[in-house]
Amino acid sequence: MEYVTLNTGVKIPRIGLGNSNRGNKIPQVGLGTWKAQPNQVGEAVRFALEEAGYRHLDCAPIYFNEKEIGEVLGQIFREGKIKREEVFITSKLWNNAHAAKDVEPALGKTLDDLQIDYLDLYLVHWGVAIKGNIGEEHLDATGTLISAPVSIQETWEAMEALVAKGLVKAVGVSNFTAPMLLDLLSYAEIAPVVNQIELHPYNAQTRLVEFCHNKNIAVIAYSPLGRPRSVINSGSRLPVLIQDPVVMNIAKAHGKSEAQILLRWAVQRNTIVIPKSMNPENMKSNLLIFDFELTGQEMQALTNLDRKLRYVNPYDWWKIPYFD
Ligand SMILES: NC(=O)c1ccc[n+]([C@@H]2O[C@H](COP(=O)([O-])OP(=O)(O)OC[C@H]3O[C@@H](n4cnc5c(N)ncnc54)[C@H](OP(=O)(O)O)[C@@H]3O)[C@@H](O)[C@H]2O)c1
C-alpha cells in the first residue's frame, strides 16, 4: 500500500484505479471545493496542501472557482514546495460540453484555469447534456430542463481521446446508476475507473457501491457529511446527518467528532471521500480518521440509518427524476 504521510505521521492510503498503471494513485481522502467561494478558496487550498497535508483536490468548472484554485496551484508548483505529480487533481466535464467537439475545449479551459497541463481524473459530471454556456440552464414551460441530443457514447469516446493525448490520466463518471454503467461498459474501450456519487449513511447505496466494486470501478463518496451547513442555513426540513443520535453516540464512544465517524464509515467500506471544508480546523480533523476503527456493529448501525435521502437531487432544479 502507498500512503500520503502527513508531518504528524498520519498516513492516508493511496488507492490504485482501474486495471491500468498509467495513473497516479488516489489518496482516500480529498478536499471538496463546491460552494467554496472564490474569495476564500485560494487560501483554503493553500492551507489544505501546505499545512494540513491534502494531496487530492476535487474540482469542477461549475463550481466557478477553478481560476482561483489555479492561481494558488500555479504558485505552489512553481515554488517547488510540492510537486504537481504529488497531488491528485480531479475535475469534471459540465453538461453543456458533452458534444464530441466541445469536450477537449472544455478540458482545455479547466487546465488553463487550474494552471496545470494534465488532470489525474476527468469525470462526466452528470448523464445529462444541455446546450448553452456553462451555468445557463433553460427550462421548458413545465419547468423541466431542455436537454441536448448527445449520447453518452459520443461523450465517452471524446473522453477516451483525452487519455490517448495524455491530457488526462484517467476518466470516470459521476452520478451514474447501475444501468447507465452497464450501457457504458458495453462500448467503452477505456472503462471508467471511478463513479462519484452521493454517499453517507442516509443514502448508503450499498448495492450500487458493491456493483461498482465488482466492476472494478472505485467509488468516490460526495457530500459525505450530509452538507451540514447548507441544510442548517437553508432552514430546510431535511434531517441533519451530523446531529443524528446514532452518529453522535458512536462519536462519543470513540472520542471523535461526528464528521470523523461519517468519514471513517466511508473509508471502512472502501470508498474514497471528498469532504468540503474551508475551515482549517475541520480540514485537519477530516484527515484524522486512520487511527481508529468502527466495529462491525457500529458500521451496521450507521448503514441502517439509510433512508435514501439525497441532499443533492437534480429533480429540484431540472425536474428530471434522475434517481427515481
Ligand atoms: N459529483 C457531483 O455531482 C458532486 C455533488 C456534490 C458534491 N460534490 C463534491 O463533493 C464535495 C463534498 O460534498 P459537499 O460539499 O456537497 O458536502 P459535505 O462535504 O458533506 O459538507 C460540506 C460542509 O460540511 C462542513 N464541514 C466540513 N468538515 C466539517 C467538520 N469536521 N465538522 C463540521 N462541519 C464540517 C463544511 O463547512 P466548513 O467549510 O465551514 O468546514 C461544509 O459546509 C463537494 O465540495 C464537491 O467537491 C460532487
Ligand as a Chemical Component Dictionary entry (heavy atoms), coordinates in Angstrom:
data_LIG
# 
_chem_comp.id                   LIG 
_chem_comp.type                 NON-POLYMER 
_chem_comp.pdbx_formal_charge   0 
_chem_comp.three_letter_code    LIG 
# 
loop_
_chem_comp_atom.comp_id 
_chem_comp_atom.atom_id 
_chem_comp_atom.alt_atom_id 
_chem_comp_atom.type_symbol 
_chem_comp_atom.charge 
_chem_comp_atom.model_Cartn_x 
_chem_comp_atom.model_Cartn_y 
_chem_comp_atom.model_Cartn_z 
_chem_comp_atom.pdbx_ordinal 
LIG N1  N1  N 0  -20.220 14.960 -8.498 1  
LIG C1  C1  C 0  -21.195 15.685 -8.007 2  
LIG O1  O1  O 0  -22.266 15.832 -8.593 3  
LIG C2  C2  C 0  -20.985 16.327 -6.671 4  
LIG C3  C3  C 0  -22.097 16.797 -5.955 5  
LIG C4  C4  C 0  -21.873 17.343 -4.703 6  
LIG C5  C5  C 0  -20.591 17.439 -4.196 7  
LIG N2  N2  N 1  -19.522 17.018 -4.929 8  
LIG C6  C6  C 0  -18.135 17.139 -4.415 9  
LIG O2  O2  O 0  -18.097 16.590 -3.100 10 
LIG C7  C7  C 0  -17.609 17.563 -2.186 11 
LIG C8  C8  C 0  -18.191 17.352 -0.797 12 
LIG O3  O3  O 0  -19.589 17.411 -0.796 13 
LIG P1  P1  P 0  -20.415 18.693 -0.263 14 
LIG O4  O4  O 0  -19.583 19.908 -0.334 15 
LIG O5  O5  O -1 -21.707 18.659 -1.001 16 
LIG O6  O6  O 0  -20.783 18.321 1.239  17 
LIG P2  P2  P 0  -20.037 17.793 2.555  18 
LIG O7  O7  O 0  -18.597 17.610 2.304  19 
LIG O8  O8  O 0  -20.865 16.668 3.058  20 
LIG O9  O9  O 0  -20.280 19.017 3.544  21 
LIG C9  C9  C 0  -19.587 20.218 3.437  22 
LIG C10 C10 C 0  -19.950 21.078 4.637  23 
LIG O10 O10 O 0  -19.529 20.426 5.827  24 
LIG C11 C11 C 0  -18.858 21.353 6.682  25 
LIG N3  N3  N 0  -17.804 20.607 7.376  26 
LIG C12 C12 C 0  -16.649 20.125 6.850  27 
LIG N4  N4  N 0  -15.928 19.483 7.790  28 
LIG C13 C13 C 0  -16.639 19.555 8.933  29 
LIG C14 C14 C 0  -16.402 19.095 10.238 30 
LIG N5  N5  N 0  -15.299 18.406 10.535 31 
LIG N6  N6  N 0  -17.344 19.344 11.176 32 
LIG C15 C15 C 0  -18.470 20.054 10.874 33 
LIG N7  N7  N 0  -18.754 20.518 9.638  34 
LIG C16 C16 C 0  -17.830 20.279 8.667  35 
LIG C17 C17 C 0  -18.278 22.389 5.757  36 
LIG O11 O11 O 0  -18.207 23.641 6.417  37 
LIG P3  P3  P 0  -16.780 24.373 6.627  38 
LIG O12 O12 O 0  -16.299 24.783 5.272  39 
LIG O13 O13 O 0  -17.123 25.527 7.489  40 
LIG O14 O14 O 0  -15.875 23.390 7.302  41 
LIG C18 C18 C 0  -19.289 22.437 4.613  42 
LIG O15 O15 O 0  -20.279 23.408 4.852  43 
LIG C19 C19 C 0  -18.023 18.891 -2.858 44 
LIG O16 O16 O 0  -17.390 20.000 -2.289 45 
LIG C20 C20 C 0  -17.667 18.586 -4.278 46 
LIG O17 O17 O 0  -16.264 18.707 -4.475 47 
LIG C21 C21 C 0  -19.707 16.437 -6.150 48 
# 
loop_
_chem_comp_bond.comp_id 
_chem_comp_bond.atom_id_1 
_chem_comp_bond.atom_id_2 
_chem_comp_bond.value_order 
_chem_comp_bond.pdbx_ordinal 
LIG N1  C1  SING 1  
LIG C1  O1  DOUB 2  
LIG C1  C2  SING 3  
LIG C2  C3  SING 4  
LIG C2  C21 DOUB 5  
LIG C3  C4  DOUB 6  
LIG C4  C5  SING 7  
LIG C5  N2  DOUB 8  
LIG N2  C6  SING 9  
LIG N2  C21 SING 10 
LIG C6  O2  SING 11 
LIG C6  C20 SING 12 
LIG O2  C7  SING 13 
LIG C7  C8  SING 14 
LIG C7  C19 SING 15 
LIG C8  O3  SING 16 
LIG O3  P1  SING 17 
LIG P1  O4  DOUB 18 
LIG P1  O5  SING 19 
LIG P1  O6  SING 20 
LIG O6  P2  SING 21 
LIG P2  O7  DOUB 22 
LIG P2  O8  SING 23 
LIG P2  O9  SING 24 
LIG O9  C9  SING 25 
LIG C9  C10 SING 26 
LIG C10 O10 SING 27 
LIG C10 C18 SING 28 
LIG O10 C11 SING 29 
LIG C11 N3  SING 30 
LIG C11 C17 SING 31 
LIG N3  C12 SING 32 
LIG N3  C16 SING 33 
LIG C12 N4  DOUB 34 
LIG N4  C13 SING 35 
LIG C13 C14 SING 36 
LIG C13 C16 DOUB 37 
LIG C14 N5  SING 38 
LIG C14 N6  DOUB 39 
LIG N6  C15 SING 40 
LIG C15 N7  DOUB 41 
LIG N7  C16 SING 42 
LIG C17 O11 SING 43 
LIG C17 C18 SING 44 
LIG O11 P3  SING 45 
LIG P3  O12 DOUB 46 
LIG P3  O13 SING 47 
LIG P3  O14 SING 48 
LIG C18 O15 SING 49 
LIG C19 O16 SING 50 
LIG C19 C20 SING 51 
LIG C20 O17 SING 52 
# 
